[in-house]
Amino acid sequence: MHEVGIAQDILSIATKNASKEKATRITTIRVLVGPLSGIVPDALTFAFEVISRGSLAEDAKLDIVQTPIIFWCRNCKIEFKTREFDYSCPVCGGGDIELRGGSEFKIESIEVI
């Protein structure tokens, strides 16, 4: 389960940033996760809850925002979103598309007090 390593990285980044701000507690960490990232949100949440015990982020909410899969159709010159694994353009039905989103993983914000 690679989510444990990812949770450790999130905790490390959040703790370093909270320390810079002289915070006493991390309350929320908002993370953007695309369906093509290979990250299982429930597993990440569980791993984070376990490894954050005893840290500044203990009891912090890991707010996981799932982003859509976004493609660009080279024929129609349109961008379209899908949560399904349908890799054809909804306008022309073609498959000459470019992936533009859906594989991301990033920390968007860290809330501290």
N, CA, C and O atoms as a DFTB+ gen file, in Angstrom:
452 C
 N C O
     1  1       0.861      -1.185       0.000
     2  2       0.000       0.000       0.000
     3  2       0.896       1.233       0.000
     4  3       1.415       1.628       1.044
     5  1       1.076       1.838      -1.166
     6  2       1.944       3.005      -1.290
     7  2       1.346       4.258      -0.655
     8  3       2.028       5.275      -0.529
     9  1       0.082       4.189      -0.258
    10  2      -0.551       5.349       0.387
    11  2       0.123       5.704       1.715
    12  3       0.076       6.860       2.137
    13  1       0.747       4.730       2.377
    14  2       1.445       5.012       3.642
    15  2       2.604       5.975       3.387
    16  3       2.776       6.950       4.118
    17  1       3.383       5.705       2.368
    18  2       4.489       6.593       2.021
    19  2       4.010       7.975       1.611
    20  3       4.628       8.984       1.953
    21  1       2.918       8.016       0.885
    22  2       2.343       9.294       0.462
    23  2       1.842      10.065       1.679
    24  3       2.053      11.273       1.786
    25  1       1.179       9.362       2.594
    26  2       0.693      10.003       3.826
    27  2       1.862      10.552       4.640
    28  3       1.755      11.629       5.226
    29  1       2.967       9.827       4.680
    30  2       4.154      10.303       5.403
    31  2       4.696      11.570       4.765
    32  3       5.098      12.498       5.467
    33  1       4.709      11.614       3.437
    34  2       5.168      12.815       2.736
    35  2       4.247      14.000       3.014
    36  3       4.720      15.112       3.247
    37  1       2.943      13.768       2.991
    38  2       1.982      14.837       3.295
    39  2       2.222      15.367       4.703
    40  3       2.278      16.578       4.918
    41  1       2.363      14.455       5.661
    42  2       2.595      14.851       7.052
    43  2       3.884      15.646       7.187
    44  3       3.921      16.655       7.893
    45  1       4.928      15.206       6.527
    46  2       6.215      15.899       6.588
    47  2       6.118      17.320       6.029
    48  3       6.603      18.270       6.644
    49  1       5.493      17.455       4.871
    50  2       5.337      18.779       4.251
    51  2       4.480      19.683       5.128
    52  3       4.825      20.843       5.353
    53  1       3.368      19.156       5.621
    54  2       2.463      19.957       6.448
    55  2       3.137      20.373       7.755
    56  3       2.990      21.513       8.195
    57  1       3.865      19.465       8.367
    58  2       4.536      19.763       9.635
    59  2       5.615      20.830       9.446
    60  3       5.735      21.743      10.263
    61  1       6.395      20.717       8.379
    62  2       7.437      21.716       8.107
    63  2       6.820      23.097       7.904
    64  3       7.322      24.092       8.428
    65  1       5.733      23.151       7.144
    66  2       5.080      24.436       6.894
    67  2       4.433      24.995       8.157
    68  3       4.481      26.201       8.395
    69  1       3.837      24.139       8.954
    70  2       3.219      24.585      10.204
    71  2       4.276      25.116      11.164
    72  3       4.050      26.113      11.849
    73  1       5.414      24.460      11.216
    74  2       6.505      24.910      12.092
    75  2       7.026      26.278      11.669
    76  3       7.342      27.115      12.515
    77  1       7.115      26.507      10.357
    78  2       7.548      27.823       9.849
    79  2       6.606      28.922      10.313
    80  3       7.031      30.045      10.582
    81  1       5.323      28.590      10.404
    82  2       4.311      29.563      10.818
    83  2       4.129      29.605      12.339
    84  3       3.288      30.340      12.856
    85  1       4.929      28.806      13.040
    86  2       4.857      28.711      14.505
    87  2       3.459      28.287      14.978
    88  3       2.961      28.751      16.004
    89  1       2.854      27.406      14.206
    90  2       1.518      26.892      14.526
    91  2       1.605      25.840      15.623
    92  3       2.620      25.164      15.786
    93  1       0.521      25.722      16.362
    94  2       0.471      24.714      17.417
    95  2      -0.290      23.464      16.974
    96  3      -0.196      22.407      17.599
    97  1      -1.049      23.607      15.878
    98  2      -1.839      22.468      15.416
    99  2      -2.208      22.641      13.949
   100  3      -2.466      23.752      13.485
   101  1      -2.227      21.536      13.238
   102  2      -2.717      21.502      11.857
   103  2      -4.154      21.020      11.929
   104  3      -4.433      19.970      12.509
   105  1      -5.066      21.782      11.343
   106  2      -6.483      21.421      11.422
   107  2      -6.999      20.731      10.162
   108  3      -7.798      19.798      10.249
   109  1      -6.553      21.180       8.999
   110  2      -7.028      20.619       7.739
   111  2      -5.922      20.648       6.699
   112  3      -5.168      21.615       6.594
   113  1      -5.842      19.579       5.941
   114  2      -4.940      19.529       4.788
   115  2      -5.803      19.155       3.594
   116  3      -6.423      18.092       3.561
   117  1      -5.830      20.051       2.616
   118  2      -6.635      19.818       1.412
   119  2      -5.720      19.301       0.309
   120  3      -4.716      19.928      -0.031
   121  1      -6.087      18.139      -0.247
   122  2      -5.267      17.470      -1.246
   123  2      -6.098      17.219      -2.505
   124  3      -7.232      16.747      -2.426
   125  1      -5.526      17.538      -3.659
   126  2      -6.176      17.252      -4.934
   127  2      -5.640      15.925      -5.456
   128  3      -4.428      15.731      -5.554
   129  1      -6.557      15.008      -5.792
   130  2      -6.176      13.681      -6.257
   131  2      -6.976      13.330      -7.511
   132  3      -8.207      13.324      -7.491
   133  1      -6.280      13.044      -8.575
   134  2      -6.933      12.631      -9.811
   135  2      -7.161      11.129      -9.832
   136  3      -6.395      10.379      -9.227
   137  1      -8.206      10.680     -10.522
   138  2      -8.502       9.247     -10.579
   139  2      -7.422       8.430     -11.279
   140  3      -7.356       7.215     -11.094
   141  1      -6.581       9.069     -12.073
   142  2      -5.509       8.362     -12.763
   143  2      -4.188       8.411     -11.990
   144  3      -3.164       7.948     -12.493
   145  1      -4.198       8.960     -10.785
   146  2      -2.980       9.080      -9.972
   147  2      -2.554       7.755      -9.356
   148  3      -1.400       7.592      -8.961
   149  1      -3.478       6.816      -9.274
   150  2      -3.164       5.538      -8.638
   151  2      -3.339       5.558      -7.136
   152  3      -3.028       4.575      -6.463
   153  1      -3.831       6.662      -6.599
   154  2      -4.028       6.799      -5.155
   155  2      -5.462       6.436      -4.802
   156  3      -6.408       6.900      -5.438
   157  1      -5.611       5.604      -3.784
   158  2      -6.928       5.207      -3.292
   159  2      -7.264       6.132      -2.115
   160  3      -6.649       6.020      -1.054
   161  1      -8.236       7.048      -2.289
   162  2      -8.529       8.034      -1.253
   163  2      -8.797       7.445       0.137
   164  3      -8.280       7.966       1.125
   165  1      -9.580       6.388       0.237
   166  2      -9.871       5.800       1.546
   167  2      -8.615       5.246       2.206
   168  3      -8.434       5.378       3.417
   169  1      -7.761       4.637       1.423
   170  2      -6.508       4.101       1.966
   171  2      -5.589       5.233       2.421
   172  3      -4.912       5.113       3.442
   173  1      -5.565       6.330       1.667
   174  2      -4.750       7.481       2.048
   175  2      -5.263       8.096       3.346
   176  3      -4.473       8.446       4.223
   177  1      -6.571       8.226       3.469
   178  2      -7.161       8.781       4.692
   179  2      -6.817       7.913       5.894
   180  3      -6.417       8.426       6.939
   181  1      -6.971       6.608       5.750
   182  2      -6.658       5.693       6.847
   183  2      -5.180       5.783       7.228
   184  3      -4.846       5.884       8.409
   185  1      -4.303       5.746       6.235
   186  2      -2.864       5.820       6.503
   187  2      -2.511       7.127       7.202
   188  3      -1.710       7.137       8.137
   189  1      -3.103       8.225       6.756
   190  2      -2.814       9.521       7.367
   191  2      -3.271       9.564       8.825
   192  3      -2.557      10.077       9.687
   193  1      -4.453       9.030       9.099
   194  2      -4.955       9.003      10.478
   195  2      -4.005       8.237      11.392
   196  3      -3.774       8.645      12.530
   197  1      -3.463       7.144      10.908
   198  2      -2.560       6.322      11.721
   199  2      -1.218       7.018      11.937
   200  3      -0.753       7.116      13.072
   201  1      -0.596       7.500      10.872
   202  2       0.753       8.060      11.025
   203  2       0.774       9.457      11.648
   204  3       1.820       9.903      12.121
   205  1      -0.358      10.148      11.654
   206  2      -0.371      11.506      12.216
   207  2      -0.544      11.530      13.734
   208  3      -0.449      12.589      14.354
   209  1      -0.794      10.378      14.329
   210  2      -0.958      10.322      15.787
   211  2       0.297      10.832      16.480
   212  3       1.415      10.440      16.147
   213  1       0.089      11.705      17.442
   214  2       1.200      12.256      18.204
   215  2       1.925      13.407      17.515
   216  3       2.934      13.895      18.024
   217  1       1.426      13.841      16.374
   218  2       2.062      14.941      15.642
   219  2       1.185      16.191      15.699
   220  3       0.101      16.178      16.283
   221  1       1.670      17.264      15.088
   222  2       0.880      18.495      14.993
   223  2      -0.412      18.278      14.207
   224  3      -1.358      19.057      14.330
   225  1      -0.447      17.224      13.404
   226  2      -1.610      16.956      12.557
   227  2      -2.554      15.906      13.137
   228  3      -3.475      15.453      12.458
   229  1      -2.325      15.521      14.393
   230  2      -3.243      14.549      14.993
   231  2      -4.649      15.132      14.991
   232  3      -4.847      16.280      15.390
   233  1      -5.600      14.368      14.556
   234  2      -7.009      14.764      14.430
   235  2      -7.267      15.790      13.320
   236  3      -8.371      16.325      13.220
   237  1      -6.266      16.064      12.497
   238  2      -6.475      16.973      11.363
   239  2      -7.342      16.276      10.324
   240  3      -7.291      15.056      10.167
   241  1      -8.129      17.064       9.627
   242  2      -8.962      16.523       8.546
   243  2      -8.129      16.495       7.270
   244  3      -7.553      17.506       6.869
   245  1      -8.075      15.338       6.645
   246  2      -7.457      15.231       5.335
   247  2      -8.594      15.358       4.322
   248  3      -9.345      14.412       4.087
   249  1      -8.702      16.530       3.739
   250  2      -9.785      16.845       2.807
   251  2      -9.325      16.489       1.398
   252  3      -8.584      17.243       0.768
   253  1      -9.768      15.339       0.914
   254  2      -9.354      14.869      -0.405
   255  2     -10.396      15.292      -1.439
   256  3     -11.564      14.911      -1.358
   257  1      -9.954      16.078      -2.401
   258  2     -10.820      16.540      -3.489
   259  2     -10.436      15.749      -4.730
   260  3      -9.309      15.840      -5.216
   261  1     -11.381      14.979      -5.233
   262  2     -11.115      14.190      -6.431
   263  2     -11.369      15.040      -7.666
   264  3     -12.457      15.586      -7.847
   265  1     -10.369      15.141      -8.497
   266  2     -10.454      15.952      -9.706
   267  2     -10.931      15.087     -10.880
   268  3     -10.788      13.865     -10.852
   269  1     -11.490      15.720     -11.899
   270  2     -11.981      14.950     -13.048
   271  2     -10.853      14.607     -14.025
   272  3      -9.778      15.206     -14.007
   273  1     -11.137      13.639     -14.860
   274  2     -10.253      13.342     -15.988
   275  2     -10.603      14.365     -17.069
   276  3     -11.773      14.534     -17.411
   277  1      -9.592      15.045     -17.602
   278  2      -9.812      16.079     -18.622
   279  2      -9.006      15.730     -19.872
   280  3      -7.812      15.438     -19.806
   281  1      -9.686      15.769     -20.995
   282  2      -9.044      15.502     -22.287
   283  2      -9.214      16.699     -23.210
   284  3     -10.113      17.521     -23.028
   285  1      -8.341      16.782     -24.194
   286  2      -8.417      17.759     -25.276
   287  2      -8.545      16.965     -26.577
   288  3      -7.707      16.115     -26.878
   289  1      -9.598      17.247     -27.343
   290  2      -9.783      16.593     -28.633
   291  2      -9.023      17.401     -29.686
   292  3      -9.285      18.588     -29.882
   293  1      -8.095      16.752     -30.348
   294  2      -7.298      17.443     -31.370
   295  2      -8.117      17.747     -32.626
   296  3      -7.796      18.672     -33.371
   297  1      -9.171      16.969     -32.858
   298  2     -10.017      17.200     -34.036
   299  2     -10.969      18.367     -33.817
   300  3     -11.029      19.286     -34.634
   301  1     -11.720      18.333     -32.705
   302  2     -12.747      19.340     -32.436
   303  2     -12.203      20.593     -31.749
   304  3     -12.855      21.636     -31.719
   305  1     -10.997      20.466     -31.200
   306  2     -10.383      21.575     -30.452
   307  2     -11.210      21.946     -29.226
   308  3     -11.355      23.120     -28.886
   309  1     -11.753      20.911     -28.565
   310  2     -12.507      21.157     -27.341
   311  2     -11.883      20.380     -26.189
   312  3     -11.234      19.352     -26.378
   313  1     -12.100      20.901     -25.007
   314  2     -11.687      20.217     -23.790
   315  2     -12.939      19.604     -23.175
   316  3     -13.992      20.240     -23.138
   317  1     -12.825      18.372     -22.693
   318  2     -13.981      17.748     -22.062
   319  2     -13.549      16.952     -20.838
   320  3     -12.427      16.451     -20.762
   321  1     -14.466      16.850     -19.887
   322  2     -14.225      16.142     -18.641
   323  2     -15.011      14.845     -18.628
   324  3     -16.079      14.732     -19.231
   325  1     -14.459      13.878     -17.931
   326  2     -15.172      12.635     -17.727
   327  2     -14.683      11.989     -16.437
   328  3     -13.512      12.112     -16.078
   329  1     -15.567      11.313     -15.759
   330  2     -15.174      10.525     -14.596
   331  2     -15.137       9.054     -14.985
   332  3     -14.653       8.204     -14.238
   333  1     -15.654       8.782     -16.157
   334  2     -15.642       7.421     -16.688
   335  2     -14.330       7.218     -17.443
   336  3     -13.618       8.176     -17.747
   337  1     -14.034       5.997     -17.730
   338  2     -12.841       5.714     -18.514
   339  2     -13.222       5.565     -19.984
   340  3     -12.919       4.564     -20.633
   341  1     -13.902       6.606     -20.484
   342  2     -14.309       6.680     -21.879
   343  2     -13.367       7.660     -22.556
   344  3     -13.446       8.868     -22.333
   345  1     -12.485       7.138     -23.376
   346  2     -11.450       7.967     -23.965
   347  2     -11.772       8.401     -25.388
   348  3     -10.889       8.439     -26.245
   349  1     -13.039       8.728     -25.641
   350  2     -13.403       9.233     -26.954
   351  2     -14.101      10.578     -26.798
   352  3     -14.751      10.841     -25.787
   353  1     -13.960      11.404     -27.791
   354  2     -14.552      12.740     -27.777
   355  2     -16.078      12.632     -27.805
   356  3     -16.628      11.883     -28.612
   357  1     -16.765      13.373     -26.931
   358  2     -18.230      13.317     -26.918
   359  2     -18.865      14.022     -28.123
   360  3     -20.049      13.826     -28.399
   361  1     -18.089      14.835     -28.836
   362  2     -18.625      15.556     -29.992
   363  2     -18.437      14.747     -31.281
   364  3     -19.400      14.480     -32.000
   365  1     -17.186      14.360     -31.566
   366  2     -16.912      13.678     -32.842
   367  2     -16.739      12.167     -32.694
   368  3     -16.725      11.434     -33.682
   369  1     -16.609      11.712     -31.445
   370  2     -16.426      10.285     -31.201
   371  2     -15.023       9.793     -31.483
   372  3     -14.738       8.602     -31.361
   373  1     -14.145      10.710     -31.860
   374  2     -12.768      10.339     -32.203
   375  2     -11.910      10.034     -30.981
   376  3     -12.253      10.357     -29.844
   377  1     -10.795       9.405     -31.264
   378  2      -9.871       9.040     -30.196
   379  2      -8.559       9.790     -30.244
   380  3      -7.622       9.433     -29.529
   381  1      -8.464      10.822     -31.068
   382  2      -7.239      11.620     -31.149
   383  2      -7.302      12.689     -30.060
   384  3      -7.587      13.859     -30.314
   385  1      -7.026      12.236     -28.843
   386  2      -7.182      13.105     -27.668
   387  2      -5.890      13.177     -26.879
   388  3      -5.004      12.332     -27.007
   389  1      -5.813      14.207     -26.063
   390  2      -4.642      14.445     -25.217
   391  2      -5.114      14.571     -23.768
   392  3      -6.059      15.303     -23.474
   393  1      -4.454      13.857     -22.878
   394  2      -4.781      13.948     -21.454
   395  2      -4.297      15.282     -20.908
   396  3      -3.130      15.638     -21.076
   397  1      -5.184      16.018     -20.259
   398  2      -4.831      17.316     -19.684
   399  2      -5.029      17.373     -18.183
   400  3      -4.571      18.321     -17.546
   401  1      -5.692      16.397     -17.601
   402  2      -5.906      16.384     -16.156
   403  2      -6.481      15.057     -15.719
   404  3      -7.098      14.331     -16.498
   405  1      -6.260      14.760     -14.447
   406  2      -6.784      13.527     -13.897
   407  2      -5.718      12.672     -13.246
   408  3      -6.025      11.696     -12.561
   409  1      -4.463      13.040     -13.460
   410  2      -3.377      12.269     -12.855
   411  2      -2.687      13.059     -11.740
   412  3      -1.675      12.619     -11.195
   413  1      -3.237      14.216     -11.411
   414  2      -2.572      15.083     -10.442
   415  2      -2.672      14.557      -9.004
   416  3      -3.582      13.815      -8.633
   417  1      -1.704      14.979      -8.245
   418  2      -1.697      14.773      -6.802
   419  2      -0.915      15.937      -6.230
   420  3       0.280      16.079      -6.489
   421  1      -1.586      16.768      -5.452
   422  2      -0.882      17.895      -4.846
   423  2      -1.608      18.382      -3.599
   424  3      -2.823      18.241      -3.463
   425  1      -0.831      18.952      -2.704
   426  2      -1.392      19.599      -1.530
   427  2      -1.822      20.986      -1.967
   428  3      -1.010      21.781      -2.440
   429  1      -3.102      21.270      -1.805
   430  2      -3.617      22.571      -2.209
   431  2      -3.521      23.589      -1.078
   432  3      -3.197      24.753      -1.316
   433  1      -3.799      23.159       0.150
   434  2      -3.734      24.092       1.277
   435  2      -3.538      23.343       2.592
   436  3      -3.854      22.160       2.717
   437  1      -3.007      24.074       3.557
   438  2      -2.813      23.566       4.912
   439  2      -3.348      24.613       5.868
   440  3      -2.898      25.760       5.855
   441  1      -4.303      24.226       6.695
   442  2      -4.869      25.147       7.680
   443  2      -4.277      24.837       9.045
   444  3      -4.221      23.681       9.464
   445  1      -3.842      25.873       9.725
   446  2      -3.203      25.715      11.032
   447  2      -3.757      26.719      12.029
   448  3      -4.362      27.723      11.654
   449  1      -3.541      26.432      13.301
   450  2      -3.849      27.411      14.346
   451  2      -2.667      27.509      15.288
   452  3      -2.706      28.278      16.249
